Amino acid sequence: MRFRHPDGTAVHLAYCTNVHPAETLEGITAQLAAYAEPVRRAAGESVIGLGLWLPVDAAAALAADPAAVTRLRRELAARGLETVTLNGFPYKGFHAPVVKRAVYYPDWSEPARLDYTLNLARVLAGLLPDDAERGSVSTLPLAWRTAWSRTQRAAATRQLDKLAAGLRRIEAETGRTVRVAVEPEPGCVAETTAQAVEALGGVDHEWIGLCLDACHLAVAHEEPDAAVAELLTAGLQVVKVQASSALQAADPADPRVREALAAFAEPRFLHQTREAAPAGGALLGSDDLGPALAGALPGEAPWRIHYHVPLHEEPAPPLASTGPVLRDTLRALFGGDHAVTDHIEVETYTWSVLPEGSRPVGDAGLARGIAAELDWTARELTALGLTRTAPAPVPPAPLPSAARKEPGS
């Protein structure tokens, strides 16, 4: 889905496919028919955007085979799908029975993270629509915060320098620009906007910027206007925004609230929980919802929980979402005279672990839910003055010359 900001910027809206379990290229291709195309039909659109998640092995296979990238691009186009952004945060196994902190490895001190991210950038350069100005790849905020030594920090800085050089080479070779977006998240080396600015102070800001996840911003109790202003003052690009809402509990000491929250304490994903700071104090935190409910947090002030909840509907009372923070984030990025970014990715990957009564029924139910999130986001953007546009029709991408067969061969 595409929009035009009043300043003329083309803005792309997609949904992230890390909501679907697949670890192989065959599985990812099958997702297009099983999920993505039904989402497009449920949304009533001729074309929708996908923020593809390509696990490490699939990314490596595609990066080594330009013809396979072309076939994937053709498959996307044939199903009314297009891709300008990839989610490179999870490395693999994102739908394992237990993910938790495994999602933060390998971190940016390790060569494997660099190799994976550059493979994603190479693949995306081949998937971009002809009229797309650039591509984006989001990645983790360096590492989980524990045991982050000076040696690891120095190694990560070297890796990011190599990343910028690699992205520059990809542009020179392909003519397509791909930037990487570091995504602050609670519990990580770069949890807040200020920490991200500090961590990325020495990187090449032409190629490496920020992915603002509205759920993460809310959990950190940050104000979107102030966060965006701080990034721009520091010279960091907002390469991408993830449209997401966190779970919120106004009175976590209330037994009814705690009972409702307990239904969200599940074993697969990490649900970092932050309690509003007492007067004159610092924000209080727990690395997961279960420990928070068990007493790791006092429960004397509102909680925000890193649990991506559907954008278009509120959790059942007495819980709520941080939808207002998401609206404020979109307004900070698109409500002014100039668009601050041009890539939006709806990223509710938790549909399958929602409390049982809130989960979609079957694949069709999931498709309707994601379509409703896209519709909600589209309406928010048009309320900010953006207008809907359509991609220009383009002929199918030709196969690379090495993959073509001569007549009669």
Secondary structure, DSSP 4 states (H G I P E B T S, - for coil): -EEE-TTS-EEEEEEEGGGS---SHHHHHHHIIIIIHHHHHHHT-S-EEEEE---HHHHHHHHT-HHHHHHHHHHHHHTTEEEEEEE-S--S-TTSS--GGGGG-S-TTSHHHHHHHHHHHHHHHHHS-TT---EEEEE-SSSBSTT--HHHHHHHHHHHHHHHHHHHHHHHHHS--EEEEE---TTBSS-SHHHHHHHTTTS-TTTEEEEEEHHHHHHTT--HHHHHHHHHHTT--EEEEEE-EEEEES-TTSHHHHHHHHTT--SSS---EEEPPPTTSPPEEESSHHHIIIIIS--SS-EEEEEEE-TTSPPSTTEEE-HHHHHHHHHHHHSSSS-S-SEEEE----GGGS-GGGS-SHHHHHHHHHHHHHHHHHHHHHHTT-EEE-PPP-PPPPPPGGG---TT-
